[in-house]
Amino acid sequence: PEVTYKVLNTIEFDSDRKRMSVIFQAPGQLDYTLFCKGADEVILQRQVAQPSVMAAQTFADATEFASAGLRTLILAKRTIPAEEYLQWRGKWDAAKKADRSQREGIKAALAEEIERDLEVFAATAVEDKLQEGVPETLEQLLRAGLKVWMLTGDKKDTAKKIGSATGLINSRMLLLEVDLDDDEAHPEARVTEALTQCERDMAELDADARADGAAMVIVGGALGYVLADEALSQTFLRVAIECHSVICCRVVWTP
């Protein structure tokens, strides 16, 4: 039989949150359900303390999909007791009437409050094909001696795959990577070490290798530390200007 679910609340997506949620109540149920979809690292930070085997497999599948150049999202859910939801909804409704200067901050805090203890149950993978002529156009730009930078919100694996498909990365190039794990204990030191190694690798290239070129891939978390530190910025620029292409992944646009 057909069942109709009424969406009671929608917590919208934005580039900072990297996720969106809906809350609904199934017919005949006292509790409420939250469905959330978002970037893997965002869901990972908000899942239950003891995730299921299926959750671990889902994250592994998403990584595999990303390595194939697909754009991925993780889907998760949470059952919300009626009393908790009704209290939260009262605060959510009040936030809508708050002063405009405070409204978004209040709603963001309320979203954090309810989007927790998530149970991962699925992943999606979408192929976003390159527009016709993109690889050929980029090839001509590179052959003309222009440096090409690509900024994307995609995961690193997806970004590298797209970089290969567009010719920004090829097997002859030296590939430099500046990565940063979400749980890195000393992130600034890790970024400094990675950039120093990149600079060292570039200095060791012989003439033939320099002719083949180099490409750099840097994740948004690492780039944030680079841009906040003058010394790191200078090291980054010294390496980047020597590269044929630079790919900045997991970056978001901030107005």
N, C-alpha and C positions, 0 to 999 in steps of 0.2 A: 504493500500500500504506500501511497505517496505521503511523505511527511514534510511539513513546512516548519522551518526554523526561522525565528525572528531575531535579527541582529539587534541587540540592545545598545551596544556601544562599539565604536570604531576608534582605535588609536592609530592615527595616520602614520604612514611612512615619511621619513625625511632622511637626508643624507647623513645626518649625525647619528640618528637612531639605528639606521640600517635594518629596520624591521617594521612590521605593522601587525596589529592584532585586532581581532573581533571577539566580542563576548556575546554569547547567546544562551538561551535556556531551552533544552529539549522538551517537547510536550510530555507532560506527566512527571517531570523531574523537579525535585526541590532545589538541587544544586545547580550551579551555572558552569559553563565551559568557556575557556579562553583558547582560541586558536591563534598561533603566532607563526609568521613566516619571516625569515631574515637571513642575513649573512651567517656563515657557519661560526665564526669566532664570537659573534654576538649571542647566538643561541647557546653556544658552549658555555659562556660565562653565566648563563641564567638557567641552566638545566638543574635537575634534582641532584642532591649530593651523591647519590648512588645510582648512576644511570644504568640502564639495561644493556644487555649484550647487543640488542638490536640498535640501540642508540650509537654504540661504538662502531657497528658495522655501517650504519647510515653515514656517519662522518667519513669513514674510509671510502665508501662509495662516492660521496661528494668530491673527495680529493681526486679519485680516479676520473670522475667526469670532468673535473676542471683540467686535469692533465691532457684530456682529449680536446680541450678548447671550448668546452660547454660552460654556460653561465648557470651557476647553481644557487639554490636556496634550500634551507633546512626548514622543515615544518615540525612544530611542536604544539603540545596542548597542556592545559592545566585544569583540573576540576576545582572550582571555587565554592566553598561552603556558602549557603545562602546569607548567613549573618554577615560574613566578611564582605560579600559582594555588595549587599545593601548599604553597609557603612561606606564602602569605597565609592559607590555610585552617588551617594549624597555629597561627598567631597568633590567628585568629578563634576557634578551639576553646578555646585557652587563655584568651581574654578571657571566655568564658562561665563560667569557674571563678574568675575574679578576684574580689577583695573587692567587695561590692556598691557601696561608695562610689566605686570606681574603674572599675567595669565599663562603665558607659555612656560614659564619656569615652574609654576604650580602644577600644570598638566604633565610636564616632564617628570617631576618627582612622583606624581601619582601613577604614571605609567611604570616607573621603576618599581613601585610598590606592588603592583598587581602582576607584572610580567616576570615572575620568578618561579622556581621549582617546576620548570617545564620538563615535560616528557617528550622526547624526540620520537617521531613515528614515521617520518618519510623525508625524502629529498626530491627536488625537481632539478632537471637539467635541460636547458634550452639551447638550441643551436642558433646563434646569431650570425648569419652569413655576412661576409664582407660584401660591400657594394661593388658592383662591376667596375673594374678598372683601377681599384685601389692599389693592389700590389704593383701594377705596372707604373702607376703614377709615383709611388714612393721609390721605386727602383730608379726612375729617371731623376728624382730629386737627389738621391744618394750619389748617383753617377755624376751629377753636376757639382758635387762637393758640398751640398747643403747638409747640415746636421738636422736630424729629425728626432723630436721628442714626442712620446706618446704618454698621455695622462689618462688613467682609467681607474674605475672603482673595482675592477675585477680582481680575483685572487691572483697570486703570483703565477701559479701554474697555468691558469687561463691566459693571463697576459703574455707569458712566454710563448704559448702556443700561437696566439694571435700575432705576436712579433715574428715568429717563424713564417706564418702564412703570408705576412705582408712584406717579408724580406728585410725587416729591421734587424732580425737575427738570422745568421746562417752558420753552417757547420765550420766554416773557415775562420770565423771571428773568434777573438778572445771574449768570453762572456764573463762579465764581472757582476757579482750579486751582493747586495747589501740587504740582508734580511734581519728580522727582529721578532723573536717569539713574544707572545702576549705575556707570558709569565717570566720573562727575562729578569733576573735579579739586579743586574747592573746594565741597564739598557744603553746609557751613554757610552760606557766603556766598550760595550759590544759593538756599537756603531763606529766608534773611533778605531777599534781594531780592524773592523771590516774595511773601512775606507783606507786605512794605512796599507793593508794588504793589497787592495785594488791599485793604489799608487805604485806599490812595489812591483806588482805584476806588469803594469804598463811600462815601467822603466826597464824591465828585462826583455821587452819585445825587440827582436832584431828587425832589420829593414823589411824583409819579406813578410814577417808577421804583421808589421805596421801597415803594410799595403793591404793586407786582408781586412784590417780594421778591428774595432772592438765595440762591444755593446754593453751597456750597464742596465741592470734591473734593480730598482730600489723600492722597498715597500713603504707605504705611507707612514707607518709608525717610526721607522728609521729616518725618513725625510723630515718629520717633525722635529727630531732632535738636531738634525743637520741645520735646519733653518733657524733654530733658536740659539745656535752657538757660532760665533764669528769664525773661530779657528776651524771648526768642522765644515762650515760653509765654504771656506777657502780651499780646503782639501777636496771637498766634493767638486767644486768648480774646476779645479786643476785636472781632475780625472775626467769629468764630464766633457770638457771642451776637446779632449783628445779622442773621445768616442764618436763613432759614426752615428750611433743612435742611443737614446736613453729612454727607458721605459719606467715610469713611475706608476706603481700599481697600489691598489687599496687606498687611493686618495679620494677626498671628497671636496666638492666645491663649497666655499664659504663666502656668502655675499658680503 
